[in-house]
Amino acid sequence: MEIRLHKMRTSLEDEVKYTMRNGDEIIEMNDLIGQDVQLKFEGKTQCNSCGKFKKIFAQGFCYDCFMNAPEASECIISPELCKAHLGEGRDIEWEKNHHLKPHFVYLAVASSLKVGVTRDTQIPTRWIDQGASYAIKIAETPYRQLAGEIEVALKTEFTDKTNWRRMLKNEIADFDLEEEKWRLEEVLPTNLSQYMTEDDEIIQINYPVLKFPDKIKSIGFDKVANIEGQLLGIKGQYLLLDGDRVLNIRKHEGYYVDMRF
């Protein structure tokens, strides 16, 4: 069947449940683990924003949309740069609906300990997409830029990046997240520490994986049009295939492929 790749949808259960939509059809990705799958790139790509059949520049966007669409603005990567609270942005209505909303700052362990920011409605989706094994909320703010300020203040203590290779090999460090969280009261200035949440629940996340790769061989459709083999698991937004191969689905959003299983 021909499908247009999108970020896989997830739900947090005993193991993360992954689905891929193809129009009205839902593909239960967990059911394919252990089976042979084939994904053949059709040579056609479609921008997620404007919907035009154009070359994908990055993150599912064509070049023009990457430079102009609100979904690709700089404050997506750097929340502290958000200006929605000032009434500014690429599309102020979009900013109001997405960035003038409650946001959480969190600690998550996908390889080592990292700090991050996400909208309240994106928990635990954001953690799953990053391949986190466990996570805890640190602070809740009324809008995105303020959460970004807290993240920046904590970057001296924690990284804001995930070592994706270690994450995919399941090399997970051990941390006491509750202890790490409350240690931060001494790090944050008073104007920011007031947003710390009392919610100390640690969310554990397990992924449907038969075997983690020993080494990582990243593959993609720009170099190999036909990708096939046994699906050994899914973690983050990666398909784990035999031969230590990993395919980043999110990197290929907007690509049309012929999918067979």
C-alpha positions as CSV (number, residue, x, y, z in Angstrom):
1,M,0.0,0.0,0.0
2,E,1.2,3.6,-0.7
3,I,1.4,5.7,2.5
4,R,2.6,9.1,3.3
5,L,4.9,8.9,6.2
6,H,4.0,10.9,9.4
7,K,5.3,10.8,12.9
8,M,3.9,7.6,14.4
9,R,1.1,8.2,16.9
10,T,1.6,6.7,20.4
11,S,-0.2,5.8,23.5
12,L,1.4,4.9,26.9
13,E,0.5,1.4,28.0
14,D,2.5,-1.4,29.6
15,E,4.5,-1.0,26.4
16,V,4.2,2.0,24.1
17,K,1.6,1.4,21.4
18,Y,2.5,2.7,18.0
19,T,0.1,3.3,15.1
20,M,0.6,4.8,11.7
21,R,-2.3,6.4,9.8
22,N,-2.9,5.9,6.1
23,G,-6.0,8.0,5.4
24,D,-8.8,6.4,7.3
25,E,-6.8,3.2,7.8
26,I,-4.8,2.6,10.9
27,I,-1.7,0.4,10.8
28,E,-1.0,-1.3,14.2
29,M,2.8,-1.1,14.1
30,N,3.3,-3.2,17.3
31,D,1.7,-6.2,15.5
32,L,4.5,-6.0,12.8
33,I,7.3,-6.6,15.3
34,G,9.0,-9.8,14.5
35,Q,7.8,-9.8,10.9
36,D,9.5,-8.8,7.6
37,V,8.5,-5.4,6.3
38,Q,9.4,-3.5,3.2
39,L,9.3,0.3,2.6
40,K,10.1,1.4,-0.9
41,F,10.4,5.2,-1.6
42,E,8.2,6.3,-4.4
43,G,10.3,9.4,-5.2
44,K,7.3,11.6,-4.2
45,T,7.4,14.0,-1.3
46,Q,4.7,16.4,0.1
47,C,5.2,19.3,2.5
48,N,3.3,18.9,5.8
49,S,2.5,22.6,5.9
50,C,1.5,23.9,2.5
51,G,0.6,20.4,1.1
52,K,2.5,21.0,-2.2
53,F,4.4,18.2,-3.8
54,K,7.9,19.7,-3.2
55,K,11.3,18.5,-2.0
56,I,11.4,18.2,1.8
57,F,14.0,20.5,3.2
58,A,13.7,19.6,6.9
59,Q,11.2,18.2,9.5
60,G,8.6,17.5,6.9
61,F,8.6,21.1,5.5
62,C,9.6,22.4,2.1
63,Y,12.2,25.2,2.2
64,D,9.6,28.0,2.0
65,C,7.5,26.6,4.8
66,F,10.6,25.9,6.9
67,M,11.5,29.5,6.7
68,N,8.0,30.9,7.2
69,A,5.6,28.5,8.8
70,P,4.9,29.0,12.6
71,E,5.4,25.3,13.2
72,A,9.1,25.7,12.1
73,S,9.9,28.9,13.9
74,E,13.1,29.2,15.9
75,C,11.3,29.1,19.3
76,I,10.3,25.4,18.6
77,I,13.9,24.5,19.1
78,S,14.7,27.4,21.5
79,P,11.6,28.1,23.6
80,E,13.3,31.1,25.4
81,L,13.1,33.0,22.1
82,C,9.3,32.7,21.9
83,K,7.5,36.1,21.6
84,A,3.9,34.9,21.7
85,H,3.4,36.5,25.1
86,L,4.4,39.9,23.5
87,G,1.8,39.4,20.7
88,E,4.5,38.6,18.2
89,G,5.3,35.6,16.0
90,R,5.1,34.2,12.4
91,D,1.3,33.6,12.9
92,I,-0.1,35.2,16.1
93,E,-3.3,33.1,16.1
94,W,-1.2,29.9,15.8
95,E,1.1,31.2,18.6
96,K,-1.9,31.9,20.8
97,N,-3.3,28.4,20.3
98,H,0.1,26.6,20.9
99,H,2.5,28.8,22.8
100,L,0.2,30.9,25.0
101,K,-0.7,27.7,26.7
102,P,0.6,26.0,29.9
103,H,4.0,24.4,29.4
104,F,6.0,22.0,31.4
105,V,9.7,21.9,32.0
106,Y,10.8,18.3,32.7
107,L,13.7,16.0,33.3
108,A,13.9,12.8,31.2
109,V,16.4,10.0,30.8
110,A,16.7,8.6,27.3
111,S,20.5,8.1,27.5
112,S,21.7,10.5,30.2
113,L,19.7,13.1,32.1
114,K,18.3,15.9,30.0
115,V,16.1,18.9,30.6
116,G,13.3,19.8,28.1
117,V,10.2,21.9,27.5
118,T,6.8,20.8,26.1
119,R,3.2,21.9,26.0
120,D,1.0,20.4,28.7
121,T,-1.0,18.4,26.1
122,Q,2.2,16.8,24.7
123,I,3.0,14.7,27.9
124,P,3.8,11.9,27.6
125,T,4.0,12.0,23.8
126,R,7.1,14.2,23.9
127,W,8.9,11.8,26.2
128,I,8.0,8.8,24.0
129,D,9.2,10.6,20.8
130,Q,12.5,11.2,22.5
131,G,12.8,7.6,23.5
132,A,12.9,8.5,27.2
133,S,12.8,5.5,29.7
134,Y,11.6,7.6,32.6
135,A,10.7,11.3,33.3
136,I,9.4,13.7,35.8
137,K,7.8,17.2,35.6
138,I,9.9,20.0,37.1
139,A,7.9,23.2,36.6
140,E,4.6,24.4,35.0
141,T,4.5,27.9,33.4
142,P,1.6,29.8,31.8
143,Y,3.4,30.2,28.4
144,R,6.3,28.8,26.4
145,Q,8.9,31.6,26.7
146,L,8.9,31.3,30.5
147,A,9.5,27.6,30.4
148,G,12.3,28.3,28.0
149,E,13.9,30.6,30.6
150,I,13.9,27.8,33.1
151,E,15.4,25.4,30.6
152,V,18.2,27.8,29.8
153,A,18.9,28.3,33.6
154,L,19.3,24.6,34.0
155,K,21.5,23.9,31.0
156,T,24.5,24.5,33.2
157,E,23.3,21.4,35.2
158,F,21.9,19.2,32.5
159,T,22.1,18.7,28.7
160,D,19.1,19.5,26.5
161,K,20.2,16.9,23.9
162,T,19.6,13.2,23.7
163,N,22.4,10.9,22.6
164,W,20.2,9.1,20.1
165,R,22.8,6.3,19.5
166,R,22.9,5.4,23.2
167,M,19.2,5.7,23.4
168,L,18.7,3.2,20.6
169,K,21.2,0.8,22.1
170,N,19.2,1.1,25.4
171,E,22.2,2.3,27.3
172,I,20.2,4.1,30.0
173,A,21.9,5.8,33.0
174,D,20.3,5.5,36.5
175,F,19.1,8.7,38.3
176,D,16.9,9.5,41.2
177,L,14.7,12.0,39.4
178,E,12.9,13.2,42.5
179,E,16.2,14.0,44.2
180,E,17.5,15.7,41.0
181,K,14.4,17.7,40.7
182,W,14.4,19.3,44.2
183,R,18.1,19.9,44.0
184,L,17.2,22.5,41.4
185,E,15.5,24.8,43.9
186,E,19.0,25.9,44.8
187,V,19.9,26.4,41.2
188,L,17.0,28.4,39.9
189,P,16.5,32.1,40.8
190,T,13.4,32.8,42.9
191,N,11.4,34.3,40.0
192,L,11.7,31.0,38.3
193,S,11.7,28.5,41.1
194,Q,8.2,29.7,42.1
195,Y,6.9,27.7,39.1
196,M,8.2,24.3,40.3
197,T,5.4,21.8,40.5
198,E,4.6,19.5,43.5
199,D,3.9,16.6,41.2
200,D,6.7,14.1,41.9
201,E,5.3,11.2,39.9
202,I,8.0,9.5,37.8
203,I,6.6,8.1,34.6
204,Q,8.2,4.8,33.4
205,I,8.1,4.1,29.7
206,N,8.7,0.7,28.1
207,Y,9.1,0.1,24.4
208,P,8.1,-2.8,22.2
209,V,11.6,-4.2,21.3
210,L,12.7,-7.8,20.7
211,K,16.4,-6.9,20.3
212,F,18.3,-3.6,20.6
213,P,21.1,-3.0,18.1
214,D,24.7,-3.6,19.2
215,K,25.9,-1.0,16.8
216,I,23.9,1.7,15.0
217,K,23.6,1.9,11.2
218,S,21.4,4.8,10.3
219,I,19.5,4.3,7.0
220,G,17.3,6.6,5.0
221,F,15.4,6.9,1.7
222,D,17.6,9.6,0.3
223,K,20.4,7.1,-0.1
224,V,18.5,3.8,-0.2
225,A,15.1,3.7,-2.0
226,N,14.2,0.2,-0.9
227,I,14.4,-0.7,2.8
228,E,13.4,-4.2,3.9
229,G,14.1,-6.7,6.7
230,Q,12.8,-8.0,10.0
231,L,11.3,-5.4,12.3
232,L,12.9,-6.0,15.7
233,G,11.3,-3.1,17.6
234,I,10.3,0.5,17.8
235,K,11.7,3.2,20.1
236,G,11.2,6.9,20.0
237,Q,10.3,7.5,16.4
238,Y,12.8,4.9,15.1
239,L,12.1,1.5,13.5
240,L,14.7,-1.0,14.6
241,L,15.5,-3.5,11.8
242,D,17.8,-6.5,11.6
243,G,21.5,-5.9,10.9
244,D,21.6,-3.1,13.5
245,R,19.8,-0.8,11.1
246,V,17.6,2.1,12.3
247,L,15.2,4.2,10.3
248,N,14.0,7.6,11.7
249,I,10.4,7.9,10.6
250,R,10.1,11.5,11.7
251,K,13.0,12.5,9.6
252,H,11.1,11.2,6.6
253,E,7.7,12.9,7.2
254,G,6.1,13.8,3.9
255,Y,7.8,10.9,2.0
256,Y,5.5,8.5,0.1
257,V,6.5,4.9,0.3
258,D,5.0,1.6,-0.8
259,M,4.7,-0.4,2.5
260,R,4.4,-4.1,2.5
261,F,4.2,-6.6,5.4
